[in-house]
Amino acid sequence: MSDPMTELLLTGLLERVGEAAAAALARIDAAEEEAVAAGAGAVEAVALCEVIVRMAQACQTDAVADLDVRRREVLGPHTDEREVCRSLFAEIGLARQASATAGESTYRLTRDLEHHPAARRLLQDGVVNQSVVAAVCRETVYLAPDQRAEVDAELAPFLAVLGPRRAAAAARRLVIEKDPHAAFVRTVRARDERHVRLRPELDAMATLSICAPAAQLAPVWERLDHEASARHSDGDPRTIAQLTSDLAVERLAGASVTADGALAIVTEIGVLMRPETLYGTDDVAAVLRGYGPVPGELARRLASGEQGWVRRFFTRPDGHGLEAVDPRRRRFPAGVARLVRATDELCARPWCECRVREIDHTTPYARGGETVLDNAQGVCRTDNLLKETRGWRVDRDHARSLTWTTPTGRRYVSAGAVGGPVRPFGPGEDRWSPMEDRLRHLVTVSRT
């Protein structure tokens, strides 16, 4: 079945890309021989690719606007707005091979560009990048539509030479001039978005970022910097940067940090590893909960410290057989929930990188799904609701792969990590140790 609207979008994109490519080739042909020898053609290709990306991003927003209209026509005027948005955010995210949050960002930008026609044309022509346009839209979100259009018209002639930060600052000044009260409302509303995030870094390091009102964080930073400088002046061998980090961790954890960065605190640190890794006969990577793969030597250090202990997931205290679980219960037992979170920390939906917040039935409880490990999956709160939204379905095959089907009939497959022995290494590696073979046998027997 043909789709005239989509065909028009894609045809227009191809025409613009073709014109940009032809212009780039013409510039290369007109370049001096010395410039071409120095790489002028390669630079033209780099610039052309950037222009094409911008054009494609503009086409993407047009397609999202079309999807929004069509989905609402299908669902009708009486559908809950939150349900419509949840479905749209997830489908856009899956199409982009990204999270539902990324899908929401694309959707919000699409709606915002309705009030920024000049910026939208610049993006469509490849003159500005999406980050600049998004920064302007974000700063004007609290203005009335006519005021947003005024800001758009005033800024458009300058956007081509501005980066996201300068574009945001210019838009912010205009917002304050147009409506000073809107600027105040923005500062108040922004407090609702305060959060803390953990981002894994290289070599078993991580970055903890705090987004909070500047009036709160500025004095916190000054206090940390002042105390770190004082300790360094008193002879502490650590650098000021190291001291600042250690002091922040001490304040949050309520325990001291040693000179080598170790934290003396009684807490549970989840580390998944092979038995061989634990006992030092193998150095296969382990998995640190909340971070990911870490060296086996570090895992042993964490597990063998004074505050460390080992928790069994698969066996009874006597070491034989598995704990039974009542399949008729609606809620998963704490042990099953802990195992699901330990083996798969991220949401089961493809490309969703939110942490597991809820343990859900793959086959819904209402459709006869049993409350057993084999039917358990970890999902974020949003995707747990999404599964029950009209037009969505999740199925699991015999290989334990999950297939998410969207209202438009598209299917996305993700491999399930729950229900078998813990494997801290990559899914493509087939290296079962003797102890894991024993655990796998116990799991298999328990399901038959």
Secondary structure, DSSP 8 states (H G I E B T S, - for coil): ---HHHHHHHHHHHHHHHHHHHHHHHHHHHS-HHHHHTTHHHHHHHHHHHHHHHHHHHHHHHHHHHHHHHHHHHH-TTS-HHHHHHHHHHHHHHHTTS-HHHHHHHHHHHHHGGG-HHHHHHHHTTSS-HHHHHHHHHHTTTS-HHHHHHHHHHHGGGGGG--HHHHHHHHHHHHHHH-HHHHHHHHHHHGGG-EEEEEE-STT-EEEEEE--HHHHHHHHHHHHHHHHHHHHTT-SS-HHHHHHHHHHHHHHSS-B-TTS-B-------EE--HHHHTTS----EEETTTEEE-HHHHHHHHTSTT-----SSS-TTSSS-----TT-SS--HHHHHHHHHH--B-SSTT---B--EEEESS-GGGT--SSGGGEEEE-HHHHHHTTSTT-EEEE-TT-EEEEE-TTS-EEEEE---SS----S-TT-----HHHHHHHHHHHHHH-
